[in-house]
Structure formats: structure tokens, C-alpha cells
Amino acid sequence: MVSEHVIQLCQATETVSSVLAKDPTLAPGDVVKKLYGHHKKVLDHDPEKNRQAASAEAQEQAFKCGSWGPTRPSSLFLQAYADALGCLDADPMSGVVSPPLMGSHGTVPLSVIAPLADIIRHCSNMIVRAEREVFFITCSWSPSVAQRLVKDALIELSRRAGVRGQRVVVKMMYDKAAAANAIHSHQLVKPEAYSGEKIQLPKPEEIPNLDFEVISLHKLVLGTLHAKFCVVDRKAAAVMSNNMEDNDNVEMMIHVEGPIVDSIYDTALITWNNHLNPPLPSHSTPATEGGLPTSEQEPVYLARGPSREQHEIAAEGQKVCLPEHMPGDPHWDANIDEEITRMQSCYSKKPNETHLQAANRQLNLACKNKIPPSGPEIPEGEEMTPYISSMTPAPIPMALVSRPPYGPPNTHNVYVPQNEAWLSLIRNAERTVFIQTPDLNAAPLVPAIAAALKRGVQVTYYVCFGYNDAGEIIPGQGGTNDQVAQALISSLSSPEERARLHICYYVGKDQDHPIHQSFKQRSCHIKLLIVDEHVGIQGSGNQDTQSWYHSQEINIMIDSEEVCRKWREGCERNQNTAKFGVSSEDGVWRDKDGNPGPGYMGNPGKVTGLFKGVGGMLKKMKDKGGF
């Protein structure tokens, strides 16, 4: 049930952003204290105590707690939202958004399932097309193709602002844990630091027309800023899975428009916490009123045209030959449609090249350990299509289901909207559950999956072979993906339950087998859950111990059969996981001779696992320049 207290929180007229609209000189953190600081916080609430079953009454109460637009959300969506809302009793800020803005609506004109650099190509275009403000938040930041794309975009944004005779306000955040974070979790980063060797953002003289501020956020010890999102002109937002670095990951991003942007903007303010110097120009122009008045370089929100199917995008991309948007050689596009065409042109085969070779070329682009293709030739019509047109004729219900950072090294802070929404959807699934995540080992998740299988639900999950084994094998972290798979299978009581479970290990579009993540050649970092083909959650949250208990995350829950279909089709089209990554009966991927893939760690036991894990983590820190 949704309590009367939570209903009142959600129906209140004031939010963090609305208070700042009246007085933009306030610090968002102070506004949070004013609005919600008098509510008692219970950070160690046990959600398993007195957990209530789904009910029509709870769903009706949840309906009253959001602004859903023209479409009434489904019962499945509303129940998940009701269960997520329950966390606000324990902590009104557990969703990192003002309660009245947690439930909303909007559109998803673009979804991206592609290597990291392709996602930042879109973000860089968003930045360049900004006219008044940019809010960009991410986790890990290092010199890379992605970093150089953003740097180029900021320099170009400053140039365009100068031509217009304007200034643009840009706020950026990332996580760089340091001793100073013990004093204050939010540290202002000085220009000499953010433009130095380790970050390489532009120097002030390179961006004379930008009012640029940078903050590093980390709550010691384990409270990582893991959310990754961008808000531009309070008109559009991107929620993504990727960090800012060079790696071999395929990632996922969605571009959203409409009232949901106000919710993400509110999350950005709460995350920033400190005074905004200068304040954001959009403080009094919410997305529900059109955002900042701009020259409208492209139609936005409901003015956009219909979506295109992936086979249509592939055919259009093959007809043109456009230069690739690259660091040092940018090719800015005026709108999303042009971006889609350019990106697909780059994935199309060149003269004397096959579709397989084209996919291999693009997947190797920012990969440090490049490899040749091993997979079969890609037939005409099944080309990789990284940019997916996912606009719907009308707005769809959406909700933010996120979590705040939590530093103490314990598992108390589990009762948060992110976790409750995930569990609720799986608990109330009637037909299918699909999950793609780097790691799947969160303690509350595994029994929920087993219970769904016992109810007759088909569960399919894709994980990455060996993803961060060095960290996950340490006792208390949940175990490696293959360890968890074996434990889950052993918990099932019948062959029928096992037949309903489909475990697959990520296989790149150009490969015919999973590759252990330690080789840094083909990995997947997508975070996606789709239940009963119409409710989906996408964002930054992994299905691992760190994301469930500690990291700040941002996730959007949507209710749309059409968008979920596009997401699932994109997942299948842009990887070979379902074809070549199916696990054996024991949950471990094995080759044709029955052997696990190279890098397989097995079950070393607690003591050996501890030594291997600590050794692996130290090596990882050294590789990242930590020593």
C-alpha cells in the first residue's frame, strides 16, 4: 500500500526545482533540507518485513502519485511504482528526485545500443546544439575517445555561443574519490585540475563563452556517483549506461523529451547539492512549459515525426557515404535524424568489405585489444543498427526509479526505489522477464528469479563472461556470473523450471563465442530489464551488489509495448548473444568440446577467492593509475 504520507509528498506543490525557480541563489542541498529534512530517515529498513502482495488499491493510490499524460499506466507498471513509492516513507530522498516529479511521462525519440563512443557522439551533438545550458553527470572519467568528443563539443559550443553573442552555463560532475571527500562529498574541481593530464577538459581560455563549473562527488567509502545522464536546455535528456573512458563495452542510452526532463533536471540539482555559480538559465522555465526558448534547430517532443524501423534505417545508411564524427575531425549534425543516417552510414559496408567486416571495424574502434571477426557473415538486412528510432505517436508513462549514494561498507541501504521496482516487476511478471546486465549477483535478486521460474515465467538473462571477476569473487560481493548461475540452477526443483531459465553470456556482433572480460576485447555494459514485453527499466544500475547497496544510480521505468519491442529487437540485432552465448545445463558457457572459455575462474573457495580478488583489484587500480 502507498501510505497517506507518501501521497501527500507526491501531491505537494513544491519541489527542489520549483523552490530554486523562486530563488536560484539557494544551494539545492539546502532546499532539500528545507523541504524534506524534517522527515525521519530510516536507512536500514528491511523490505522483506511485512511485504504486501500486489493489489488494485495500491495501484490506484500509485496512480494518484504521478502525472501520466494521456495514457493510463498498466497494472504491472503501477504496482512497481507503488512498491517503489513505499521507500519514500523511510526516506523521501531515496529516489534522488522530489516526490511530485518521480512519476511523469514523455517520449523516447532515440535509443542507442552501441559501443561507448557512439553514445557520446550523440551526447556531443546534444551539447553543441545547446543554446543556454548543459548539465552533464557521469562516473569514471579518463582521457579517451569519449572525453575528446566532449572536449571538442564544449569548444564548439563556446564558439557558437560567441557567434550568437550569448553565454552558455555548463555544469559537469564525475566521481574521482580523494581524501577531501571525507570532509565534504561534493568537491569543486579547479580549472588546473579538470584541464590537467588526468581529465583533459578544456582550459578556460578555450571556452571563453561558457560559464563552466565542475564538481567531483564521492561518499566515502563505497558511495560512488554511478549515475550517467545529460540535460540540455531543459528540453531533452539522455540517460546512459557508460562511463567516459576507452574500453570494449557495448552500452545503452535513451534520449527522452517532455515532462520527464523536469524530473531528470530535478535529480541533477539534487545531485549537484552545492550553490550553482552562476544559476542555471532554465531555473524558471520547466520542460512542461517548453523549456528554454531557443531557435528550435530541430523539432522536439510531440513535434517530431514518426519512428523508423531498423531495416529502414539500415537501407538508408547503405545509400550514403558520410564521414564519421570523430575527435579532431567533427561532423556535427543538426538533428537526430541526420545523426541516425550518419551513424548507420559508418556501420554500412564499404567497397570490398562485408557486413561482418564493417561491424568488426566499428567494434574495434575504441577497443585497446583489437581482434578479427570470428562470427559468420552477417546477412543483408541483419546489419548492426546502433541508433534506433523509438518515437511513439503519444507520450508514454515514465517514472524515475533511482537510488542515492551510500558510503558505509554494509548492506543496510537496500530499500530504495530502484531495487523495489526491479523486484516488483519480477515478482509480478506473468509471462516473461528479460535482463541484460554486466553482472548479476545481488542477493535479493536471485531468489526473486527462482520464484518467477517456479510460477511458470520464462526468464532470460544476458550477462558478460568474467565481468570484473576480480572484484565480484571477493567474499561478500556476490560471486562471479558463472558462480551465481550454478547456484541459481541448483536451487531449482524441477526440469520444467530449468527449461524456463535461459542464461546467455554476451557475444559481440562479429564473434561466435563469449570472450572473458579480462581480455578487454568484447564486453557488454548494458543495464536493461523488460517484463511481460511492455514495462522496461533502463539506466545506470547494474544487477550487482555495488549498485544494489551503494552507488548513486538513475533509471527510467517506462510503460510501452512499442518501445520495449524496439529495445529488445535492438539488443538481439546488435549482438550474437542468443546465437552463440547460451550456457550449458550447469550455467557455464562451454565450447564444442565441453570446455569453459579461456579466463574461466571456476569456484576457488572463500580463502583463495579473497586472495585472487584482492590481487585482481590491486592490479585494476594500478592499471588506472591508482599507484
C-alpha positions as CSV (number, residue, x, y, z in Angstrom):
1,M,0.0,0.0,0.0
2,V,1.0,3.6,-0.6
3,S,0.7,5.5,2.7
4,E,-1.2,8.7,3.1
5,H,2.2,10.4,4.0
6,V,3.7,9.4,0.6
7,I,0.6,10.5,-1.3
8,Q,0.9,13.9,0.4
9,L,4.6,14.1,-0.5
10,C,3.8,13.3,-4.2
11,Q,0.9,15.7,-4.4
12,A,2.8,18.6,-2.8
13,T,3.1,21.8,-4.8
14,E,6.8,22.5,-4.0
15,T,9.8,20.6,-5.4
16,V,13.5,21.3,-5.2
17,S,13.4,22.8,-8.7
18,S,10.3,24.9,-8.0
19,V,11.9,26.5,-4.9
20,L,15.0,27.2,-6.9
21,A,12.9,28.8,-9.6
22,K,11.9,31.4,-7.0
23,D,15.4,31.9,-5.6
24,P,18.1,30.5,-7.8
25,T,20.8,31.7,-5.4
26,L,20.0,28.9,-2.9
27,A,22.0,25.7,-2.8
28,P,19.9,22.7,-3.8
29,G,21.2,20.8,-0.8
30,D,19.8,23.5,1.5
31,V,16.4,23.3,-0.3
32,V,16.4,19.5,0.2
33,K,16.9,20.1,3.9
34,K,14.1,22.7,4.0
35,L,11.6,20.5,2.2
36,Y,12.4,17.1,3.4
37,G,15.0,17.4,6.2
38,H,12.4,17.2,9.0
39,H,11.2,13.8,7.9
40,K,12.8,10.9,9.8
41,K,15.1,8.8,7.7
42,V,15.3,5.0,8.2
43,L,18.3,3.9,6.1
44,D,18.4,0.3,7.4
45,H,14.7,-0.6,6.8
46,D,14.3,-4.3,5.9
47,P,11.9,-4.5,3.0
48,E,11.2,-8.2,3.5
49,K,9.3,-7.5,6.7
50,N,5.6,-7.1,6.1
51,R,6.0,-7.1,2.3
52,Q,2.5,-6.8,0.8
53,A,1.1,-8.5,-2.2
54,A,0.0,-6.7,-5.3
55,S,-3.4,-5.0,-5.1
56,A,-5.7,-2.9,-7.1
57,E,-6.0,-0.5,-4.2
58,A,-2.2,0.1,-4.1
59,Q,-2.2,0.6,-7.9
60,E,-4.9,3.2,-7.6
61,Q,-3.0,5.0,-4.9
62,A,0.1,5.0,-7.1
63,F,-1.9,6.4,-9.9
64,K,-2.6,9.5,-7.8
65,C,1.1,10.0,-7.2
66,G,2.2,10.8,-10.8
67,S,1.4,12.9,-13.8
68,W,0.9,10.3,-16.5
69,G,-0.1,12.2,-19.6
70,P,-2.8,10.8,-22.0
71,T,-2.2,7.1,-21.2
72,R,-3.1,5.3,-18.1
73,P,-0.3,3.1,-16.9
74,S,-0.8,-0.6,-16.8
75,S,-1.4,-2.5,-13.6
76,L,2.1,-4.0,-13.7
77,F,3.7,-0.6,-14.0
78,L,1.5,0.9,-11.3
79,Q,2.3,-1.9,-8.9
80,A,6.0,-1.5,-9.4
81,Y,5.6,2.3,-8.9
82,A,3.6,1.7,-5.8
83,D,6.3,-0.6,-4.4
84,A,9.0,2.0,-5.3
85,L,7.0,4.8,-3.6
86,G,7.0,2.8,-0.4
87,C,10.6,3.7,0.1
88,L,9.7,7.4,0.5
89,D,8.2,6.6,3.9
90,A,11.7,5.6,5.1
91,D,13.5,8.4,3.2
92,P,11.7,11.0,0.9
93,M,15.0,11.5,-1.0
94,S,15.6,7.7,-1.6
95,G,14.7,8.3,-5.2
96,V,17.1,11.3,-5.6
97,V,14.1,13.3,-7.0
98,S,11.4,15.5,-5.5
99,P,8.4,13.1,-4.9
100,P,6.0,15.1,-7.0
101,L,8.3,14.6,-10.0
102,M,9.0,10.9,-9.6
103,G,6.1,9.8,-11.8
104,S,5.7,11.5,-15.2
105,H,5.5,10.9,-18.9
106,G,7.4,11.7,-22.1
107,T,8.8,10.3,-25.4
108,V,11.9,8.3,-26.4
109,P,12.8,9.6,-29.9
110,L,16.1,7.8,-29.9
111,S,17.6,4.7,-28.2
112,V,21.2,3.6,-28.7
113,I,22.7,0.1,-28.3
114,A,26.3,0.5,-29.4
115,P,29.9,0.9,-28.4
116,L,30.6,3.6,-25.8
117,A,32.0,6.2,-28.3
118,D,28.7,6.0,-30.4
119,I,26.7,7.1,-27.4
120,I,29.0,10.0,-26.6
121,R,28.8,11.0,-30.3
122,H,25.1,11.7,-29.6
123,C,25.8,13.5,-26.3
124,S,28.4,15.6,-28.1
125,N,25.8,16.6,-30.7
126,M,23.3,17.4,-27.9
127,I,26.0,19.7,-26.2
128,V,26.8,21.5,-29.5
129,R,23.1,22.1,-30.2
130,A,22.6,23.6,-26.7
131,E,21.7,27.3,-26.6
132,R,21.7,28.2,-22.9
133,E,22.7,25.4,-20.6
134,V,24.1,21.9,-20.3
135,F,24.1,19.6,-17.2
136,F,26.4,16.5,-17.7
137,I,26.9,13.9,-15.0
138,T,28.9,10.7,-15.2
139,C,31.0,8.3,-13.1
140,S,34.5,7.4,-14.2
141,W,36.3,10.0,-16.4
142,S,39.6,9.5,-18.2
143,P,41.3,10.6,-21.4
144,S,39.6,8.7,-24.2
145,V,37.7,9.0,-27.5
146,A,34.6,9.8,-25.4
147,Q,36.5,12.5,-23.5
148,R,37.9,14.1,-26.6
149,L,34.4,14.1,-28.2
150,V,33.0,16.0,-25.2
151,K,36.0,18.4,-25.2
152,D,35.6,19.2,-28.9
153,A,31.8,19.7,-28.3
154,L,32.4,22.2,-25.5
155,I,34.9,24.2,-27.6
156,E,32.4,24.2,-30.5
157,L,29.6,25.2,-28.1
158,S,31.6,28.1,-26.9
159,R,32.4,29.2,-30.5
160,R,28.7,29.1,-31.5
161,A,27.6,30.9,-28.3
162,G,30.1,33.7,-29.2
163,V,28.7,34.0,-32.7
164,R,25.2,34.4,-31.1
165,G,26.5,36.9,-28.6
166,Q,25.4,34.6,-25.7
167,R,26.9,32.7,-22.8
168,V,26.1,29.1,-22.0
169,V,26.1,27.7,-18.5
170,V,27.7,24.2,-18.3
171,K,27.8,22.1,-15.1
172,M,29.7,18.8,-15.1
173,M,30.1,16.1,-12.5
174,Y,32.1,12.9,-12.2
175,D,33.5,10.7,-9.4
176,K,37.2,11.0,-8.5
177,A,37.5,9.8,-4.9
178,A,40.1,11.7,-2.9
179,A,40.9,12.4,0.8
180,A,39.0,15.7,0.6
181,N,35.7,13.7,0.0
182,A,35.9,12.6,3.7
183,I,35.4,16.3,4.6
184,H,32.7,17.0,2.0
185,S,31.4,14.6,-0.6
186,H,31.0,17.3,-3.2
187,Q,34.3,18.9,-4.1
188,L,34.6,21.8,-6.5
189,V,37.3,21.0,-9.1
190,K,39.6,23.8,-10.1
191,P,40.5,24.6,-13.7
192,E,44.1,23.4,-13.4
193,A,42.8,20.0,-12.2
194,Y,39.9,19.5,-14.7
195,S,42.1,20.6,-17.7
196,G,45.1,18.7,-16.5
197,E,46.6,15.4,-17.7
198,K,44.1,13.1,-15.9
199,I,40.8,14.7,-17.0
200,Q,41.6,16.9,-20.1
201,L,38.5,19.1,-20.2
202,P,39.0,22.4,-22.0
203,K,41.0,25.2,-20.3
204,P,39.0,28.4,-19.5
205,E,40.7,30.2,-22.4
206,E,39.5,27.5,-24.8
207,I,35.8,28.1,-23.9
208,P,35.6,31.9,-23.3
209,N,31.8,31.9,-23.8
210,L,30.9,29.2,-21.3
211,D,30.3,29.6,-17.6
212,F,31.9,26.3,-16.7
213,E,31.8,24.5,-13.3
214,V,33.0,21.0,-12.4
215,I,32.3,19.0,-9.2
216,S,33.6,15.6,-8.1
217,L,31.2,13.6,-5.9
218,H,32.1,10.6,-3.8
219,K,30.6,9.4,-0.5
220,L,33.4,7.5,1.3
221,V,33.8,4.6,1.4
222,L,31.6,3.0,-1.2
223,G,29.1,5.7,-2.2
224,T,30.1,6.1,-5.8
225,L,28.4,8.5,-8.2
226,H,27.4,5.9,-10.8
227,A,24.5,7.8,-12.4
228,K,25.2,8.9,-16.0
229,F,22.9,11.4,-17.7
230,C,22.8,14.7,-19.5
231,V,20.2,17.5,-19.6
232,V,20.2,20.2,-22.3
233,D,18.2,23.5,-22.3
234,R,15.7,21.7,-20.0
235,K,14.2,20.3,-23.3
236,A,16.0,17.0,-23.7
237,A,17.8,14.5,-21.6
238,A,19.9,11.4,-22.2
239,V,20.2,8.5,-19.6
240,M,23.1,6.2,-20.4
241,S,25.0,3.2,-19.1
242,N,28.5,4.3,-20.0
243,N,31.4,6.0,-18.3
244,M,33.9,8.3,-20.0
245,E,36.8,6.0,-21.0
246,D,38.2,3.8,-23.7
247,N,37.0,0.2,-23.5
248,D,35.5,-2.6,-25.4
249,N,31.9,-2.2,-24.0
250,V,28.7,-2.1,-25.9
251,E,26.4,0.3,-24.0
252,M,22.8,1.6,-24.0
253,M,21.4,5.2,-23.9
254,I,17.9,6.6,-24.3
255,H,17.1,10.2,-25.3
256,V,13.9,11.4,-23.7
257,E,11.8,14.6,-24.1
258,G,8.7,16.0,-22.5
259,P,7.8,16.4,-18.8
260,I,10.2,13.6,-17.7
261,V,13.0,16.0,-18.4
262,D,11.9,18.1,-15.4
263,S,12.3,15.0,-13.2
264,I,15.8,14.4,-14.5
265,Y,16.7,18.1,-14.2
266,D,15.5,17.9,-10.5
267,T,17.7,14.9,-10.0
268,A,20.6,16.9,-11.4
269,L,20.1,19.7,-9.0
270,I,19.8,17.4,-6.0
271,T,23.0,15.6,-7.1
272,W,24.9,18.9,-7.6
273,N,23.9,19.9,-4.0
274,N,26.1,23.0,-3.8
275,H,25.4,26.6,-4.9
276,L,25.2,27.0,-8.7
277,N,27.6,29.7,-9.8
278,P,26.1,31.1,-11.9
279,P,22.5,29.7,-11.6
280,L,21.0,27.8,-14.5
281,P,19.2,29.9,-17.1
282,S,16.3,27.4,-17.1
283,H,15.5,27.7,-13.4
284,S,12.1,29.2,-14.1
285,T,11.3,27.5,-17.5
286,P,10.3,23.9,-16.9
287,A,10.1,21.3,-19.6
288,T,6.4,21.1,-19.1
289,E,6.3,24.7,-20.4
290,G,8.7,24.0,-23.3
291,G,12.0,24.5,-21.6
292,L,14.2,27.4,-22.5
293,P,13.0,29.5,-25.5
294,T,15.5,28.6,-28.2
295,S,15.8,28.8,-32.0
296,E,14.5,25.2,-32.3
297,Q,17.2,23.8,-34.5
298,E,15.1,20.6,-34.7
299,P,11.6,19.7,-33.7
300,V,11.3,18.4,-30.2
301,Y,8.8,16.3,-28.1
302,L,5.5,16.0,-29.9
303,A,6.6,17.9,-33.0
304,R,8.8,15.0,-34.0
305,G,7.8,12.8,-36.9
306,P,7.1,9.0,-36.7
307,S,9.8,6.5,-35.9
308,R,11.5,4.3,-38.4
309,E,12.1,0.5,-38.2
310,Q,15.7,-0.8,-38.1
311,H,15.6,-2.4,-41.5
312,E,14.6,1.0,-43.0
313,I,17.5,2.7,-41.2
314,A,19.9,0.1,-42.4
315,A,18.8,0.5,-46.0
316,E,19.1,4.3,-45.8
317,G,22.5,4.1,-44.3
318,Q,23.8,1.9,-47.2
319,K,22.7,4.5,-49.8
320,V,25.0,7.3,-48.5
321,C,28.7,7.5,-47.5
322,L,29.2,10.1,-44.8
323,P,32.4,10.9,-42.9
324,E,32.5,9.6,-39.3
325,H,32.1,12.1,-36.4
326,M,35.5,11.7,-34.7
327,P,37.6,13.6,-32.2
328,G,39.7,16.2,-34.0
329,D,37.5,15.7,-37.1
330,P,34.0,16.5,-36.0
331,H,30.9,16.4,-38.2
332,W,28.1,18.0,-36.3
333,D,24.5,17.1,-37.2
334,A,21.6,19.5,-36.9
335,N,19.1,16.9,-35.7
336,I,18.6,13.3,-34.6
337,D,17.5,12.1,-38.0
338,E,20.8,13.3,-39.5
339,E,22.7,11.6,-36.7
340,I,21.0,8.3,-37.3
341,T,21.8,8.4,-41.0
342,R,25.4,9.3,-40.4
343,M,25.9,6.6,-37.8
344,Q,24.3,4.0,-40.0
345,S,26.5,5.0,-42.9
346,C,29.5,4.3,-40.8
347,Y,28.3,0.8,-39.9
348,S,27.4,0.1,-43.5
349,K,29.9,-1.9,-45.6
350,K,32.5,-0.1,-47.6
351,P,33.8,-1.1,-51.1
352,N,35.4,-4.6,-50.9
353,E,34.0,-5.1,-47.3
354,T,31.3,-7.4,-45.9
355,H,28.7,-6.5,-43.3
356,L,30.8,-8.7,-40.8
357,Q,33.9,-6.7,-41.5
358,A,32.0,-3.4,-41.1
359,A,30.7,-4.5,-37.7
360,N,34.2,-5.6,-36.7
361,R,35.7,-2.3,-37.8
362,Q,33.3,-0.3,-35.6
363,L,33.5,-2.6,-32.6
364,N,37.3,-2.3,-32.7
365,L,37.3,1.5,-32.9
366,A,38.0,2.4,-29.3
367,C,38.9,-1.1,-28.2
368,K,42.5,-1.3,-26.9
369,N,42.9,-5.0,-27.8
370,K,41.6,-5.2,-31.4
371,I,40.6,-8.6,-32.7
372,P,39.5,-10.0,-36.1
373,P,35.9,-11.3,-36.6
374,S,35.2,-15.0,-35.7
375,G,31.5,-15.0,-36.4
376,P,29.6,-16.0,-39.5
377,E,28.9,-13.5,-42.2
378,I,26.0,-11.1,-41.4
379,P,23.2,-11.5,-44.0
380,E,21.8,-8.5,-45.9
381,G,19.0,-7.0,-43.7
382,E,20.6,-8.0,-40.4
383,E,23.2,-5.3,-40.2
384,M,24.1,-3.8,-36.9
385,T,21.9,-0.7,-36.3
386,P,23.3,1.2,-33.3
387,Y,20.9,4.2,-33.4
388,I,17.2,3.1,-33.0
389,S,14.3,5.3,-33.9
390,S,11.9,4.8,-31.0
391,M,9.5,7.7,-31.1
392,T,5.9,6.9,-30.2
393,P,2.7,8.7,-31.5
394,A,1.8,9.8,-28.0
395,P,3.7,10.3,-24.7
396,I,4.1,7.2,-22.6
397,P,4.1,6.8,-18.7
398,M,7.5,7.1,-17.2
399,A,9.0,7.1,-13.7
400,L,12.4,7.7,-12.2
401,V,13.4,4.7,-10.1
402,S,16.8,5.6,-8.8
403,R,18.9,5.4,-5.6
404,P,21.2,7.7,-3.6
405,P,24.9,7.0,-2.8
406,Y,25.6,5.2,0.4
407,G,29.1,5.0,1.8
408,P,29.3,2.6,4.8
409,P,30.6,-0.9,3.9
410,N,27.4,-2.7,4.8
411,T,24.2,-3.9,3.1
412,H,21.7,-1.9,5.1
413,N,20.7,0.6,2.4
414,V,18.7,-1.7,0.1
415,Y,15.2,-0.2,0.5
416,V,15.3,2.2,-2.4
417,P,13.1,2.8,-5.5
418,Q,15.5,1.2,-7.9
419,N,15.6,-2.1,-6.1
420,E,11.9,-2.2,-5.2
421,A,10.9,-1.5,-8.8
422,W,13.1,-4.3,-10.1
423,L,11.9,-6.8,-7.6
424,S,8.2,-5.8,-8.0
425,L,8.3,-6.3,-11.8
426,I,9.9,-9.7,-11.4
427,R,7.6,-10.7,-8.6
428,N,4.5,-9.7,-10.6
429,A,5.6,-10.9,-14.0
430,E,3.1,-13.2,-15.7
431,R,4.9,-14.3,-18.9
432,T,8.5,-13.1,-19.5
433,V,11.5,-11.5,-17.8
434,F,14.4,-10.3,-19.8
435,I,17.6,-8.9,-18.2
436,Q,20.8,-7.7,-19.6
437,T,23.5,-6.6,-17.2
438,P,27.3,-6.9,-16.8
439,D,27.0,-8.8,-13.6
440,L,24.0,-10.5,-11.9
441,N,24.7,-11.4,-8.3
442,A,22.6,-9.1,-6.0
443,A,21.4,-11.2,-3.0
444,P,17.7,-10.2,-3.2
445,L,17.5,-10.7,-7.0
446,V,18.5,-14.4,-7.3
447,P,15.6,-15.8,-5.2
448,A,13.2,-13.5,-7.0
449,I,14.2,-15.0,-10.3
450,A,13.9,-18.5,-8.9
451,A,10.4,-17.7,-7.6
452,A,9.4,-16.4,-11.0
453,L,10.6,-19.6,-12.7
454,K,8.5,-21.7,-10.2
455,R,5.4,-19.6,-11.2
456,G,5.9,-20.6,-14.8
457,V,7.5,-17.3,-16.0
458,Q,10.2,-17.6,-18.8
459,V,13.3,-15.8,-17.6
460,T,16.1,-14.9,-20.0
461,Y,19.2,-13.1,-18.8
462,Y,22.3,-11.9,-20.6
463,V,25.5,-11.3,-18.6
464,C,29.1,-10.7,-19.5
465,F,31.6,-13.6,-19.3
466,G,34.0,-12.8,-16.5
467,Y,32.9,-9.2,-16.0
468,N,35.0,-7.8,-13.1
469,D,35.7,-11.3,-11.7
470,A,38.5,-9.8,-9.7
471,G,36.0,-7.7,-7.6
472,E,33.0,-10.0,-7.7
473,I,34.8,-13.0,-6.4
474,I,35.7,-11.3,-3.1
475,P,33.5,-12.7,-0.3
476,G,30.5,-10.5,0.3
477,Q,30.4,-9.2,-3.3
478,G,28.0,-11.8,-4.6
479,G,30.2,-14.0,-6.7
480,T,31.0,-14.2,-10.4
481,N,28.3,-14.6,-13.0
482,D,29.0,-18.3,-13.6
483,Q,29.1,-19.0,-9.8
484,V,25.7,-17.3,-9.4
485,A,24.3,-19.2,-12.5
486,Q,25.3,-22.5,-11.0
487,A,23.8,-21.6,-7.6
488,L,20.6,-20.5,-9.2
489,I,20.2,-23.7,-11.2
490,S,20.9,-25.8,-8.1
491,S,18.1,-24.0,-6.3
492,L,15.5,-25.1,-8.9
493,S,13.4,-28.1,-8.0
494,S,12.3,-29.5,-11.4
495,P,13.4,-29.9,-15.0
496,E,10.5,-27.7,-16.1
497,E,11.8,-24.8,-14.0
498,R,15.3,-25.2,-15.5
499,A,13.8,-25.3,-19.0
500,R,12.2,-21.9,-18.4
501,L,15.6,-20.3,-17.5
502,H,17.7,-19.1,-20.3
503,I,21.2,-17.9,-19.3
504,C,23.4,-16.4,-22.0
505,Y,26.9,-14.8,-22.0
506,Y,27.5,-11.8,-24.2
507,V,28.8,-12.4,-27.7
508,G,29.8,-9.4,-29.9
509,K,28.0,-9.0,-33.2
510,D,31.2,-10.0,-35.1
511,Q,32.1,-13.0,-32.9
512,D,30.9,-16.6,-32.4
513,H,31.8,-17.1,-28.7
514,P,31.9,-15.2,-25.4
515,I,35.2,-13.5,-24.6
516,H,36.3,-13.2,-20.9
517,Q,36.2,-9.5,-19.9
518,S,39.8,-9.7,-18.7
519,F,41.0,-9.8,-22.3
520,K,39.3,-6.4,-22.9
521,Q,38.1,-7.3,-26.4
522,R,34.3,-7.7,-26.4
523,S,32.2,-6.9,-23.3
524,C,28.7,-5.5,-22.6
525,H,27.8,-2.9,-20.1
526,I,24.0,-2.5,-20.9
527,K,21.6,-2.3,-17.9
528,L,18.1,-3.3,-19.0
529,L,15.1,-5.1,-17.6
530,I,11.9,-5.8,-19.7
531,V,8.9,-7.6,-18.1
532,D,5.9,-9.0,-20.0
533,E,7.1,-7.2,-23.1
534,H,5.8,-3.8,-22.1
535,V,7.4,-2.5,-18.9
536,G,11.0,-1.7,-19.1
537,I,13.7,-0.2,-16.8
538,Q,16.9,1.3,-18.4
539,G,19.6,3.3,-16.8
540,S,22.9,3.1,-14.9
541,G,22.0,0.4,-12.3
542,N,23.7,-3.0,-12.5
543,Q,22.2,-6.1,-11.0
544,D,25.2,-6.4,-8.7
545,T,26.0,-5.8,-5.0
546,Q,27.6,-2.4,-5.6
547,S,24.6,-0.9,-7.5
548,W,22.0,-2.5,-5.2
549,Y,23.5,-1.3,-1.9
550,H,25.9,1.6,-2.5
551,S,26.2,3.6,-5.8
552,Q,24.0,6.5,-6.8
553,E,22.0,5.4,-9.9
554,I,19.5,6.8,-12.2
555,N,16.9,4.6,-14.0
556,I,13.8,5.3,-16.1
557,M,10.8,2.9,-15.9
558,I,8.6,3.1,-19.0
559,D,5.3,1.5,-19.9
560,S,5.2,0.9,-23.7
561,E,5.0,-2.3,-25.7
562,E,6.3,-0.4,-28.8
563,V,9.4,1.0,-27.1
564,C,10.1,-2.3,-25.3
565,R,9.9,-4.1,-28.6
566,K,12.4,-1.7,-30.2
567,W,14.8,-2.2,-27.3
568,R,14.6,-6.0,-27.4
569,E,14.9,-6.1,-31.2
570,G,17.9,-3.7,-30.9
571,C,19.5,-6.0,-28.3
572,E,19.1,-9.1,-30.4
573,R,20.2,-7.4,-33.7
574,N,23.3,-5.7,-32.3
575,Q,24.9,-8.8,-30.6
576,N,25.2,-12.5,-31.1
577,T,24.5,-13.5,-27.6
578,A,21.3,-15.5,-28.2
579,K,23.0,-17.4,-31.1
580,F,26.4,-18.3,-29.6
581,G,26.3,-17.4,-25.9
582,V,23.8,-19.9,-24.4
583,S,25.1,-21.6,-21.3
584,S,25.4,-25.3,-20.8
585,E,23.0,-27.1,-18.4
586,D,25.1,-26.2,-15.4
587,G,25.1,-22.4,-16.2
588,V,28.6,-22.2,-17.5
589,W,29.3,-21.4,-21.1
590,R,31.3,-24.2,-22.8
591,D,32.8,-24.7,-26.3
592,K,32.0,-27.6,-28.6
593,D,34.4,-29.8,-26.6
594,G,32.7,-29.0,-23.3
595,N,35.4,-26.7,-22.0
596,P,34.8,-23.3,-20.4
597,G,36.2,-20.4,-22.2
598,P,39.7,-19.0,-21.5
599,G,39.8,-17.0,-18.4
600,Y,37.2,-19.0,-16.6
601,M,37.9,-18.8,-12.8
602,G,35.7,-21.6,-11.5
603,N,34.9,-21.8,-7.8
604,P,38.1,-21.1,-5.9
605,G,36.6,-21.0,-2.5
606,K,36.4,-18.2,0.0
607,V,40.1,-18.0,1.0
608,T,41.5,-18.4,-2.5
609,G,38.8,-16.1,-3.8
610,L,39.8,-13.4,-1.4
611,F,43.4,-13.6,-2.4
612,K,42.6,-13.7,-6.1
613,G,40.1,-10.9,-5.7
614,V,42.3,-8.5,-3.8
615,G,45.2,-9.2,-6.2
616,G,42.9,-8.5,-9.1
617,M,41.6,-5.3,-7.6
618,L,45.1,-4.0,-6.9
619,K,46.1,-4.7,-10.5
620,K,43.0,-2.9,-11.7
621,M,43.8,0.2,-9.6
622,K,47.4,0.1,-10.9
623,D,46.2,-0.1,-14.5
624,K,44.0,3.0,-13.8
625,G,46.9,5.0,-12.4
626,G,46.0,4.5,-8.7
627,F,49.6,3.8,-7.6
